[in-house]
Amino acid sequence: MTAGFPFPAGADEDTPMFVISVAAQLSGLHAQTLRTYDRMGLVSPGRANGGGRRYSPRDIGLLREVQRLSQDEGVNLAGIKRIIELENELEALRARVAELSEQVAAANVAAEQAAAAVHASYRRELVPLPGRRETALVVWKPKPRR
């Protein structure tokens, strides 16, 4: 959503950097529309020290997506808000799945290492006695229960 923005040093797509007039121009919307979207919670721009809105490149991309859903797809603003909420939830869940997958992979490696250490210790404990090459088969027959 935010492709095409050059970032100043130390900034990224979440860095609030555009005043409302610039954000309106970049998104193709009127500044009053941006204020309305902010009040509705569709977009939550950062704030400057004086309280003025500062939009990030991600915010601009989101504004463009709101406009696309509204104009091209005919989705009302309540529907757009729900779509944005669900997309944010999906992104958070994907991040959580990735985090848990990393933890499972690390746990598997640790378990494999622990198993290898146990198996290695067995080899050290089982030592053949010199001079004895006999083998024996022992059959266990439990006593019948009465």
N, C-alpha and C positions, 0 to 999 in steps of 0.2 A: 503494500500500500504506500510505502514512503520512498520508493525508488526515485532517483533523480535529484535528490537534495545533497549538495556538497556540505559537509559538516566542518565547522571551525575546529581548531585543535581543542581536544578535551570534551567535545560535544558528541552526542549520538542522536538516534531518532527519537529519544524521549526527552531531550533537552528543550525546555521551553525557550523559544527564541523569537517568535513572530508576534508583533502586536496585532490587535484585532483587525485593523484595516488591511494589513499585509496578508493575514490568514484568510480574510474574506476574499481578497483578490486571488490568492493561490488556490482556494477551494472552489471559486466560482459562485460563491454565495454572498448574500448581503450581510453586513456586520450585525444588523438586528436579528437575522436568522441565527447567527452564531451565538448571540446572547440567549435567544430562546432555547436553542439546543443545549446550552450550558445549564439553564434553569431546569430543563427537563431531565438532565443527567445523561444525555446522549454523548456528550463530549465534556470532559473535565479538564480544561486548560490549567496550566500553572498560574501563579499570581506573582506579579512584581511586588517590590517593597511597598509601592503606593497603592496596591490593590488591583492594578490593571491586569487584564488577562494576557497571558503569554502562551502561544500555541506552539507545540512541538511538531516536527515533521510527521510523527505518528498521528497527532491530532488532525493534521491536514489530510492525511490519507483516510482517516476515519470520517471526516466531514465529506470527502468525496464519495465514500462508500454510502453514507447516509443519503446523499443526493441521488446516487445511482439507484439505490433500493427504492427511494421514494418516487423518482421520476420514471425510471425505466421498468421497474418491477411492480409499481403500484402499491407498495407496502406502506401502511400508515405508520405514524411516528411511534405509536405504542408497540407495534410489531417490530419496528426497527430496533427499539430499545431492547426488546426481548431477544432478538437475534444477536445483538451486541453482547448482552449478558451471557447468552449460551456460548458464543464464540470465546468469550473470556474464560468461562468455566471450562470449556473444552481445552483451551490452551493450558490452563492450570493443571488439569487432569493429565494431559500429555506430559507436562513437566514432572508431575508426581510419578507417573509410570516410568519415565526415564530414570528418575532418582531411585525408585524401588528396584528397577532392573539392574542398576549398578550395584546396589546393596546385595541383591541375590547373587550376582556374578562374583562379588567379593567373598560372600559367604561360601559359595561353591569352591572357590580357590582355597579358602582357609580349610574347608572340610577335606578337600583332596590332599592338602599338605598334611593335615593331622592324620588322615588315614595312611598316607605314605610313611609318616614317622612311626606309626604303630606297627605297620607291616615290616618296616626296617628293624624295629626292635625285636620282633619275633625271630628274625633270621639270626640275630646275635645270641638269642637265648637257646636256640636249638642247635646244639653242637654234637656232632657224632663222636662216639667214644672210640678211641684208637683200638684197633685189633678186634673189634666186634662188628661182624658183618651179618649177623643173623637178623631175620625178620620174624615177626610174630603177628598173628591175627587173633584178636580178642573179640569174642562174641558175647555181648551182654544179653542175658536172659533174665528179665525181671521176674520176681516171684509173683505167682498169681495172688490176687487179692481175694480175701474171703468175705 
